[in-house]
Amino acid sequence: MAYLDPAKGAQRSGKRAAAVANAAALTSTVASGSNPTKAEYDALRTDVEALRTKLNAALAAMRTAGVIAS
């Protein structure tokens, strides 16, 4: 178990991942009818893309800091 290895722990000691800003507030709203409109779909897609970008940035920062494997 790598997390129990003192040498690996010493390598990570004091290392911090780069800061990643919080995800922005949602721009999409709840669909008004049973089927979402194109505008509602596009807003939701924009939110998902933004969240995906934030997640990838957080993962990259953790890899760079050695918190998770590449």
C-alpha positions in Angstrom: 0.0 0.0 0.0 1.7 3.1 -1.3 0.0 5.4 1.2 1.7 3.5 4.1 5.2 3.8 2.6 7.1 6.4 4.7 9.4 7.3 1.8 6.5 8.1 -0.4 4.9 10.2 2.3 8.1 12.1 2.8 8.3 12.9 -0.9 4.8 14.5 -0.7 5.3 16.2 2.7 4.7 19.9 2.3 3.8 19.7 -1.4 0.5 21.3 -2.3 -1.5 21.2 -5.4 -2.0 24.4 -7.3 -5.2 26.3 -6.5 -8.2 25.7 -8.8 -11.0 28.2 -8.5 -14.5 27.0 -7.6 -16.9 26.2 -10.4 -19.0 29.1 -11.4 -22.7 29.3 -10.6 -25.1 27.5 -12.9 -26.3 29.3 -15.9 -29.0 26.7 -16.8 -32.5 26.5 -15.3 -35.0 23.8 -14.8 -36.8 23.0 -18.0 -40.2 24.7 -18.1 -42.0 21.8 -20.0 -41.6 18.1 -20.4 -39.1 18.6 -23.2 -36.2 21.1 -22.8 -35.9 23.9 -25.4 -32.7 24.3 -27.4 -31.7 27.3 -25.2 -32.2 25.2 -22.0 -30.1 22.3 -23.5 -27.4 24.7 -24.7 -27.2 26.3 -21.2 -26.9 22.9 -19.6 -24.2 21.9 -22.0 -22.3 25.1 -21.3 -22.5 24.3 -17.5 -21.2 20.7 -18.1 -18.3 21.9 -20.2 -17.3 24.5 -17.6 -17.4 21.8 -14.8 -15.4 19.4 -17.0 -12.8 22.1 -17.5 -12.6 22.7 -13.7 -12.4 19.0 -12.9 -9.6 18.5 -15.5 -7.7 21.5 -14.0 -8.0 20.0 -10.5 -6.8 16.6 -11.6 -3.8 18.2 -13.4 -2.9 20.2 -10.3 -3.0 17.1 -8.2 -0.9 15.1 -10.7 1.7 17.9 -10.7 1.8 17.9 -6.9 2.2 14.1 -6.9 -1.0 13.6 -5.0 -2.3 11.3 -7.7 -0.6 9.2 -10.3 -0.2 10.4 -13.9 
